[in-house]
Amino acid sequence: MKIHTVTSVDGTSIAFETTGKGPPLILVGGAFCDRTAPTSGTPLAALLAHRFTVFSYDRRGRGDSGDTPPHSLEREVEDLAALIMAAGGSAAVFGNSSGGLLALDAAARGLSIPKLVVYEPPVILDAGRARAFEALATQLDEAARENRRSEAVELYFTRVMQMPEPAVAQIRKAPMWAGLEHIAHTLSYDLLITARGPSRLEQMSAVRAATLVMDGGASPAWMREAIQTLAQAIPSARHRTLEGQTHAVDPKALARGLEEFLVNL
């Protein structure tokens, strides 16, 4: 598949691919994800290509995209705005996990997003936890800068995703670990987006897109409660639970939920 690029406001080159035919739909991935991620990249795009022209992109610092320091949420919103322009000036957007937070923030800032779907954006409702994430983001930056990439990945898994150490040890043995280390320098990007905490809810009233907020029926209760609180803060938002799913959602179930909302709205 051909790789295209757009240039963001600060001069950073953002790489993307397109597939399918129909209204434009941009996929936004979360932590550890590039444009090949199963639930926010080309595999999901292939499931939606019969209905949409799907844009899968590498967020800055990942894959074939560039990266211009310092990172900020505003720069990532500008990246998404550049993709929307490449899509014709207006596009539906899907964001998975922390990519969902980025998509919500972009919509709240007035980007031309008529329809928006997010799956389990990690909304932090506790101000103390948000501050702890800000401090952890500094640790992650330091570890990546000093080439302690494996340590950064482990920190994210254990402190952010709350995975038990034996599970992390198993993942460390897998071939995928090298790829996780390769983009470890972007983990602080997602964590700082997440660490906006309760203040994000106050800004969700500015979202004008028709919005679907989804969660998994098998996800932890605290996550589902936070997702429901988020949905209530967004005007005209709908909430849907994908039964039997967790944060590691099945792309086919995700595609069905996306298509039903975007086509039948």
C-alpha positions in Angstrom: 0.0 0.0 0.0 1.3 3.4 -0.9 2.5 5.7 1.9 1.4 9.3 1.7 2.5 12.3 3.8 1.1 15.6 5.0 3.1 18.4 6.6 1.8 19.6 10.0 2.0 23.2 11.1 5.4 22.9 12.8 6.9 21.2 9.7 6.6 17.6 10.9 5.9 15.0 8.2 3.0 12.7 9.1 2.8 9.4 7.2 -0.5 7.7 6.3 -2.2 5.1 4.1 -5.6 5.0 2.6 -7.9 2.1 1.6 -11.4 1.7 0.5 -14.0 4.0 -1.1 -16.6 6.2 0.5 -16.8 8.9 3.2 -13.5 9.6 4.8 -12.7 8.0 8.2 -9.5 8.6 10.1 -8.2 6.1 12.7 -6.2 7.4 15.7 -4.2 4.9 17.7 -3.1 4.9 21.3 0.1 4.0 23.2 2.4 1.5 21.5 0.4 1.9 18.2 1.5 2.8 14.7 -0.6 2.6 11.6 -0.4 -1.2 11.5 -2.1 -1.7 14.9 -5.0 -4.2 14.8 -7.6 -2.0 16.5 -6.6 1.4 15.0 -4.6 0.7 11.9 -4.6 -1.1 8.6 -6.2 -4.4 9.9 -9.3 -2.4 11.1 -9.2 -0.3 8.0 -9.5 -3.4 5.9 -12.7 -4.4 7.7 -14.2 -1.0 7.0 -12.9 -0.4 3.4 -16.2 -1.5 1.8 -18.0 1.5 3.4 -15.3 4.2 3.9 -12.1 5.7 2.6 -10.1 4.8 5.7 -7.0 6.8 6.7 -4.5 4.9 8.9 -1.6 7.1 10.1 1.5 7.1 12.2 1.2 9.6 15.0 4.4 11.7 15.3 7.4 9.9 16.5 6.1 6.5 15.2 6.6 4.5 12.0 7.3 6.7 9.0 6.3 10.0 10.6 8.7 12.6 11.8 8.9 14.1 15.3 9.7 17.7 16.2 10.4 18.4 19.9 9.0 19.5 22.2 5.8 17.3 22.1 2.5 18.8 23.1 -1.2 18.0 22.7 -1.6 21.0 20.5 0.9 19.7 18.0 -0.9 16.3 17.8 -4.2 18.1 17.2 -2.5 20.0 14.4 -1.3 16.7 12.9 -4.9 15.4 12.9 -6.1 18.7 11.4 -3.6 18.2 8.5 -5.0 14.7 7.9 -8.5 16.0 7.9 -7.5 18.6 5.2 -5.9 15.7 3.2 -9.3 13.9 3.5 -11.1 16.8 1.9 -11.6 19.2 4.8 -14.0 17.1 6.9 -13.8 13.5 8.2 -15.3 11.1 10.7 -12.7 10.1 13.3 -12.3 6.9 15.4 -9.9 7.0 18.4 -8.9 3.9 20.4 -7.7 4.2 24.0 -5.5 7.3 24.5 -6.0 8.0 20.8 -9.7 8.5 21.7 -8.7 11.2 24.2 -6.7 12.9 21.4 -9.7 12.7 19.1 -12.0 14.1 21.7 -9.7 17.0 22.4 -9.4 17.7 18.7 -13.2 17.8 18.4 -13.5 20.1 21.4 -11.0 22.4 19.7 -13.3 22.8 16.7 -11.8 20.5 14.1 -14.2 19.5 11.3 -15.2 16.2 12.7 -19.0 15.6 12.0 -19.0 12.1 13.5 -16.7 10.7 16.2 -16.3 7.3 17.8 -14.0 6.4 20.7 -13.3 3.1 22.4 -12.4 3.1 26.0 -10.4 6.4 26.2 -8.7 6.2 29.6 -10.4 9.1 31.3 -8.8 9.9 34.7 -11.4 11.2 37.2 -9.0 11.4 40.2 -6.8 14.5 40.2 -4.2 12.8 42.4 -3.8 10.0 39.9 -3.5 12.6 37.1 -0.7 14.4 38.9 1.1 11.0 39.4 0.9 10.3 35.7 2.5 13.7 35.0 5.4 12.7 37.2 5.6 9.3 35.6 5.7 10.9 32.1 9.0 12.6 33.2 10.4 9.3 34.2 9.5 7.8 30.9 11.1 10.6 29.0 14.3 10.2 31.0 14.4 6.5 30.5 13.9 6.8 26.7 16.4 9.6 26.4 19.1 7.6 28.3 18.3 4.6 26.0 16.7 2.6 28.9 13.8 1.8 26.5 13.0 -1.6 28.0 12.6 0.1 31.4 10.2 2.7 29.9 8.1 -0.1 28.4 8.0 -2.0 31.7 7.0 1.2 33.6 4.1 1.8 31.3 2.9 -1.7 31.5 3.1 -2.0 35.3 2.3 1.6 36.4 -0.2 2.8 33.8 -1.8 -0.4 32.5 -1.5 -2.1 35.9 -0.3 -5.4 34.5 1.3 -7.9 36.9 5.0 -8.3 36.6 4.8 -12.0 35.6 2.6 -11.0 32.6 5.1 -8.3 31.6 7.9 -10.9 31.9 6.0 -13.1 29.4 5.6 -10.3 26.9 9.3 -9.4 27.3 10.1 -12.8 25.8 8.0 -12.3 22.8 9.3 -11.0 19.4 7.0 -8.0 19.7 9.1 -6.5 22.6 11.7 -5.0 20.2 8.9 -3.1 18.4 7.6 -1.8 21.8 11.1 -0.6 22.7 11.4 1.2 19.3 8.5 3.6 20.1 9.2 3.8 23.9 10.0 7.5 23.5 6.3 8.2 22.6 4.9 6.7 25.8 5.1 10.0 27.6 3.1 11.6 24.8 0.1 9.4 25.5 0.6 9.6 29.3 0.5 13.4 29.2 -2.6 13.4 27.1 -4.2 11.0 29.7 -2.9 13.1 32.6 -5.2 16.0 31.8 -7.5 14.4 34.3 -10.9 15.7 35.5 -10.4 19.1 33.7 -11.1 17.3 30.4 -14.7 16.6 31.3 -15.3 20.4 31.6 -14.2 20.9 28.0 -16.3 18.1 26.6 -19.4 20.3 26.3 -17.6 21.9 23.3 -17.7 18.7 21.3 -20.3 19.2 18.5 -19.7 15.9 16.7 -22.3 13.2 16.8 -20.4 10.9 19.2 -20.4 7.3 20.1 -18.5 6.3 23.3 -17.9 2.5 23.5 -16.6 0.2 26.2 -16.2 -3.5 26.6 -18.6 -5.5 28.8 -15.7 -7.5 30.3 -13.6 -4.5 31.1 -13.0 -3.5 34.8 -15.9 -1.7 36.5 -13.9 1.4 37.2 -13.1 1.9 33.5 -16.7 1.4 32.5 -17.9 3.9 35.1 -15.4 6.5 33.8 -16.6 5.9 30.2 -20.2 6.4 31.2 -19.2 9.6 33.0 -17.4 10.8 29.9 -20.4 10.0 27.7 -22.7 12.0 29.9 -20.4 15.0 29.6 -20.6 15.1 25.8 -23.7 16.7 24.2 -25.7 14.3 22.2 -23.3 11.4 22.8 -24.4 7.8 22.8 -22.9 5.1 24.9 -22.6 1.5 23.8 -21.1 -1.6 25.4 -19.6 -4.3 23.3 -20.5 -7.4 25.3 -17.7 -9.8 26.1 -15.0 -7.4 25.0 -12.1 -6.0 27.0 -9.7 -3.1 26.3 -8.0 -5.6 23.9 -11.1 -5.4 21.7 -11.7 -7.8 18.8 -11.3 -5.7 15.6 -14.3 -7.4 14.0 -16.6 -6.4 16.9 -15.1 -2.9 16.8 -15.7 -2.6 13.1 -19.3 -3.7 13.5 -19.9 -1.1 16.1 -18.3 1.6 14.1 -20.1 0.8 10.9 -23.5 0.6 12.6 -23.1 4.0 14.1 -21.5 5.9 11.2 -23.8 4.5 8.5 -27.1 4.5 10.3 -26.8 7.8 12.1 
